[in-house]
Amino acid sequence: MAILKMKKLRLMAVRSRKDELLRELIRHGCVEFSELEDQIQGSDVESILSRESSDVATLKSQLTSLNHAIALLDTYAPKKGKLLSAKPELEDMAFLDDTGLTGALKFAGAIEGYDARIKRISAEESRQRSIIDSLQPWLGLDLPLNTEGTERCGVLMGTLPVKTALADVQAALSEVDEESELFQVNEDKRDRYVLLVAMKETIPAMQECLRGFGFTASALGSMKGTARECLSAAGEALKELAAEKEACAQSIVAEAVRRDELKLAADRVSTKIALAEADEKLYGTESTVVMEGWIPEEKEQELIQVFDAFGCAYETLTPAVEEYPEVPVKLKNNKITNGLNMVTEMYSLPAYGTLDPNPLMAPFFILFYGLM
């Protein structure tokens, strides 16, 4: 029940065994690498050492894709299970195995593709429903919506405010063209739906006259056929979209058998991200890599065996007091207080070289959260 004593690690390894060494250190889970950039810049070795490259961004994109696919499966094909069911167990090295990762990413991409298509279908369904709503007031009109009139007559369709008297509008239009005619097709609480027939050469003047009465031209001119024909076409389109949407949803459900495979792949990618992030903190030459970090003092002999096995050059140093702010903190507790680490970490870990608060706070934490 204390803060573990840490040691600074300086390590040099052969480049050809770098990846294998990092995997082994990840498996032990007790090494935290430090950033070397500040120490290398401006030093004598700056021209010799260069930062290692990694594909963290690509891996994070893959992890996002896998997690999104898993979330989609949970949405479209929820898995029933016990509240406190145990998680599947695997050997630790299984998380460092890339087997099946390419296939899992392919399945994740397919699931995301189906979901993207469903979203596009939903947008198109909304558009078709909007069309249906806009057609309702014009169902009593037998004239094709895309008609431009005859050789000499033009047609205007649109709306006027319901408070506007048609007689006043017709009178104003007659002053421009005596032969013009204004028809009311429908009416609701807000608008009058009207159709104007006039000589083609007078249409611009008619539009200007109508604008003074609050006229708004209809946006249905691009539709072919009568309002009823367009309404029927929109209804058929909705049926086809619904069928395609259901097919896409069933395709996602069919991939539910791969849920565990995708979860395992996500865990493997998470491990690869940890490796890549560690790799980013390394510097090296053509044949060697250099790293620096911290290890628990109690794990020193265990890790030394690993370093010797990989033919590494290394040294471990006890941190000086002035280095304490840089030393990572690792708590060691018993079974009773270990669960309280989560509460402590939510706020802030104690500084290195001070006391672990968990044993002192355990009775209060247990009582307080028990009451809640």
C-alpha positions in Angstrom: 0.0 0.0 0.0 2.5 2.6 -1.3 3.8 4.4 -4.2 6.3 2.2 -6.0 9.9 3.3 -6.2 10.9 3.9 -9.8 14.2 3.9 -11.6 15.3 5.8 -14.7 16.1 3.5 -17.7 18.5 4.3 -20.5 18.6 1.7 -23.2 20.3 1.0 -26.5 19.1 -1.8 -28.7 19.9 -3.3 -32.1 17.4 -1.9 -34.7 16.7 -5.4 -36.2 15.3 -6.5 -32.9 13.5 -3.2 -32.0 9.9 -4.4 -32.8 10.4 -7.7 -31.0 11.8 -5.9 -27.9 9.0 -3.4 -27.8 6.4 -6.2 -28.0 8.2 -7.9 -25.1 8.2 -4.7 -23.0 4.5 -4.2 -23.8 3.8 -7.7 -22.6 5.5 -6.9 -19.3 3.5 -3.7 -19.1 5.9 -1.9 -16.7 8.0 0.5 -18.8 7.0 4.1 -19.5 9.1 5.8 -22.2 10.1 9.4 -22.0 10.4 12.0 -24.8 14.0 12.5 -25.8 13.7 15.5 -28.1 14.6 18.2 -25.5 17.7 16.3 -24.6 18.9 15.6 -28.1 18.3 19.0 -29.7 21.4 21.1 -29.4 23.5 18.2 -28.2 26.5 16.6 -29.8 24.5 13.6 -31.0 21.7 15.7 -32.7 23.4 15.1 -36.2 23.7 11.3 -35.5 20.3 10.4 -34.1 16.9 10.8 -35.8 13.4 10.3 -34.5 11.7 7.0 -35.3 8.6 7.1 -37.5 5.4 5.3 -36.9 1.9 4.9 -38.3 -0.1 6.1 -35.3 -2.6 8.1 -37.3 -3.4 5.1 -39.6 -3.8 2.8 -36.6 -6.1 5.2 -34.8 -8.2 5.5 -38.0 -8.4 1.7 -38.1 -9.4 1.6 -34.4 -12.1 4.2 -35.0 -13.5 2.1 -37.9 -13.5 -1.1 -35.8 -15.2 0.6 -32.8 -17.8 2.2 -35.1 -18.5 -1.1 -36.7 -19.0 -2.8 -33.3 -21.3 0.1 -32.2 -23.4 -0.4 -35.3 -23.7 -4.1 -34.6 -24.8 -3.3 -31.1 -27.4 -1.0 -32.5 -28.8 -3.2 -35.3 -28.2 -6.6 -33.7 -28.1 -6.1 -29.9 -26.4 -9.0 -28.1 -28.2 -10.3 -25.1 -26.0 -11.4 -22.2 -25.8 -11.5 -18.5 -25.1 -8.3 -16.6 -21.9 -9.5 -15.0 -20.9 -12.1 -17.6 -17.1 -12.8 -17.7 -15.0 -11.5 -20.6 -13.3 -14.0 -22.9 -9.7 -14.8 -21.9 -6.7 -14.9 -24.2 -3.0 -15.3 -23.9 -1.2 -12.0 -23.6 0.8 -12.5 -26.8 -2.5 -13.0 -28.8 -2.9 -9.2 -28.7 0.3 -8.8 -30.6 -0.7 -11.2 -33.3 -1.9 -9.5 -36.6 -3.7 -12.7 -37.8 -7.1 -11.8 -39.1 -6.7 -8.0 -38.7 -6.9 -7.3 -42.5 -10.1 -9.4 -42.7 -11.6 -7.7 -39.7 -10.9 -4.2 -41.1 -12.6 -5.3 -44.4 -15.7 -6.5 -42.5 -15.7 -3.2 -40.5 -15.5 -1.2 -43.8 -18.4 -3.2 -45.2 -20.6 -2.6 -42.1 -19.8 1.2 -42.3 -20.6 1.1 -46.0 -24.0 -0.3 -45.3 -24.6 2.3 -42.6 -23.5 5.1 -44.9 -26.0 3.9 -47.5 -28.8 3.8 -44.9 -28.0 7.4 -44.0 -28.2 8.4 -47.7 -31.4 6.5 -48.1 -32.9 8.3 -45.0 -31.9 11.6 -46.5 -33.6 10.7 -49.8 -36.7 9.5 -48.0 -36.9 12.9 -46.3 -36.6 14.5 -49.7 -39.4 12.4 -51.2 -41.7 13.0 -48.2 -41.0 16.8 -48.6 -42.0 16.4 -52.3 -45.2 14.6 -51.3 -46.1 17.4 -48.9 -45.5 20.1 -51.5 -47.6 18.3 -54.0 -50.7 18.0 -51.8 -52.1 21.5 -52.6 -51.8 20.9 -56.3 -53.6 17.6 -56.6 -56.6 19.2 -58.1 -54.6 20.6 -61.0 -54.7 18.4 -64.1 -52.1 20.4 -65.9 -48.5 19.0 -66.0 -46.3 20.7 -63.5 -43.5 21.3 -66.0 -45.8 22.9 -68.6 -44.5 26.1 -70.1 -47.8 27.0 -71.8 -48.6 27.1 -75.5 -47.0 28.8 -78.4 -48.3 32.2 -77.3 -49.4 31.7 -73.7 -47.3 31.3 -70.6 -48.1 29.8 -67.3 -47.1 30.8 -63.7 -47.7 28.7 -60.6 -47.2 29.9 -57.1 -48.8 31.1 -53.9 -50.3 34.3 -52.6 -51.0 35.1 -48.9 -54.5 33.9 -48.0 -55.5 37.4 -46.8 -54.9 38.8 -50.3 -58.2 39.3 -52.2 -58.0 37.6 -55.6 -60.3 40.2 -57.1 -57.7 42.9 -56.3 -54.9 40.8 -57.8 -56.9 40.1 -61.0 -57.7 43.8 -61.4 -54.1 44.7 -61.1 -53.1 42.0 -63.6 -55.8 43.2 -66.1 -54.2 46.6 -66.2 -51.0 44.8 -67.6 -52.8 42.3 -69.8 -56.6 42.2 -70.2 -56.5 38.7 -71.5 -54.7 37.3 -68.5 -56.5 34.9 -66.1 -55.8 34.0 -62.5 -57.1 30.6 -61.2 -57.2 29.4 -57.6 -56.2 25.8 -57.3 -56.3 25.3 -53.5 -56.2 27.2 -50.3 -55.0 26.5 -46.7 -54.8 28.6 -43.5 -51.7 30.5 -44.8 -51.7 30.5 -48.6 -53.7 30.5 -51.8 -52.3 28.2 -54.5 -52.8 30.0 -57.8 -52.2 29.5 -61.5 -51.8 32.5 -63.9 -52.3 32.2 -67.7 -51.1 35.2 -69.8 -49.5 36.1 -73.0 -45.8 35.1 -73.0 -44.5 38.6 -73.8 -46.3 40.0 -70.7 -45.1 37.3 -68.2 -42.1 39.4 -66.8 -44.5 42.3 -66.2 -47.0 40.0 -64.6 -44.4 38.6 -62.2 -43.4 42.1 -61.2 -47.1 42.9 -60.5 -47.7 39.8 -58.5 -44.6 40.4 -56.5 -46.3 43.4 -55.0 -49.0 41.1 -53.6 -46.5 38.8 -51.9 -46.5 36.2 -54.7 -44.0 33.3 -54.4 -43.3 31.1 -57.5 -43.7 27.4 -57.1 -40.6 25.2 -57.1 -42.4 22.3 -58.8 -41.5 23.2 -62.3 -38.8 20.6 -62.6 -41.3 17.8 -62.1 -42.7 15.9 -65.0 -46.4 15.0 -65.2 -49.4 16.1 -63.1 -49.3 16.5 -59.4 -51.1 13.1 -58.9 -48.6 11.4 -61.3 -45.7 12.9 -59.4 -47.3 11.9 -56.1 -47.6 8.3 -57.3 -43.9 8.3 -58.4 -42.8 9.6 -55.0 -44.8 7.0 -53.2 -43.1 4.2 -55.4 -39.7 5.7 -54.7 -40.4 5.6 -51.0 -41.3 1.9 -51.2 -38.1 1.1 -53.1 -36.0 3.1 -50.7 -37.6 1.3 -47.7 -36.9 -2.1 -49.2 -33.2 -1.1 -49.9 -32.9 0.3 -46.4 -34.2 -2.9 -44.9 -31.8 -4.9 -47.1 -28.8 -2.8 -45.8 -29.9 -3.3 -42.2 -30.2 -7.0 -42.7 -26.7 -7.1 -44.2 -25.4 -5.4 -41.0 -27.3 -7.9 -38.9 -25.8 -10.8 -40.9 -22.3 -9.6 -39.9 -23.2 -9.9 -36.2 -21.4 -13.3 -36.1 -18.2 -11.4 -36.5 -18.8 -9.2 -33.4 -16.2 -11.0 -31.2 -13.7 -11.0 -34.1 -14.1 -7.3 -34.5 -13.7 -6.7 -30.7 -10.5 -8.8 -30.7 -9.2 -6.9 -33.7 -9.9 -3.6 -31.9 -7.9 -4.8 -28.9 -5.1 -5.8 -31.2 -5.1 -2.4 -32.9 -5.1 -0.7 -29.4 -1.9 -2.7 -28.6 -0.4 -1.7 -31.9 -1.1 1.9 -31.1 0.7 1.6 -27.8 3.7 0.1 -29.7 3.6 2.9 -32.3 3.3 5.6 -29.6 6.3 4.1 -27.9 8.1 3.9 -31.2 7.5 7.6 -31.8 9.5 8.5 -28.7 12.6 6.6 -29.8 15.6 8.0 -31.7 18.1 5.9 -33.6 20.9 5.5 -36.1 21.0 3.2 -39.1 21.7 0.1 -36.9 20.6 1.0 -33.3 17.8 2.7 -31.4 18.0 4.7 -28.2 15.3 5.0 -25.6 14.8 6.4 -22.2 12.1 5.8 -19.6 11.0 4.6 -16.2 10.6 1.2 -14.6 9.5 0.0 -11.2 12.4 -0.8 -9.0 10.8 -4.1 -8.0 10.7 -5.2 -11.7 14.3 -4.2 -12.4 15.8 -7.8 -12.3 12.9 -9.2 -14.4 13.5 -6.6 -17.1 17.3 -7.0 -17.0 16.8 -10.6 -18.1 14.8 -9.3 -21.1 17.5 -6.7 -21.9 20.2 -9.3 -21.7 18.3 -11.7 -23.9 18.0 -9.0 -26.6 21.7 -8.0 -26.3 20.9 -4.4 -25.2 23.2 -1.9 -23.6 21.4 -0.3 -20.6 21.7 1.4 -17.3 19.2 2.1 -14.5 19.5 5.1 -12.2 17.8 6.1 -9.0 16.1 9.5 -9.7 17.4 12.5 -7.9 15.0 14.6 -5.8 14.9 17.4 -8.5 13.7 14.7 -11.0 10.7 13.7 -8.8 8.2 15.9 -10.8 9.1 13.9 -13.9 8.8 10.4 -12.3 5.6 8.6 -13.2 3.5 7.4 -10.3 2.4 3.8 -9.9 0.3 2.7 -6.9 0.6 -0.7 -5.3 -2.4 -1.7 -3.1 -3.9 -4.8 -1.7 -7.2 -6.3 -2.8 -9.2 -4.0 -0.5 -7.7 -0.7 -1.6 -6.8 -1.6 -5.2 -10.3 -0.8 -6.4 -10.0 2.7 -5.1 -7.2 3.6 -7.5 -9.8 4.5 -10.0 -11.3 7.1 -7.7 -7.9 8.6 -6.9 -6.9 8.7 -10.6 -10.1 10.6 -11.4 -8.8 13.6 -9.4 -5.0 13.4 -9.4 -2.3 10.9 -8.5 -0.1 11.8 -5.6 3.4 13.2 -6.3 6.3 10.8 -6.4 8.0 10.6 -3.1 4.9 11.3 -1.1 2.3 9.0 0.5 -0.4 6.9 -1.1 -3.8 8.3 0.1 -5.8 5.2 -0.7 -5.2 3.3 2.6 -6.2 6.5 4.6 -9.2 7.3 2.4 -10.4 3.7 2.0 -13.0 3.7 4.9 -14.4 7.0 3.7 -14.6 6.0 0.0 -16.2 2.7 0.8 -18.8 4.3 3.1 -19.5 7.2 0.8 -20.0 5.2 -2.4 -21.9 2.5 -0.4 -24.4 5.2 0.7 -24.8 6.5 -2.9 
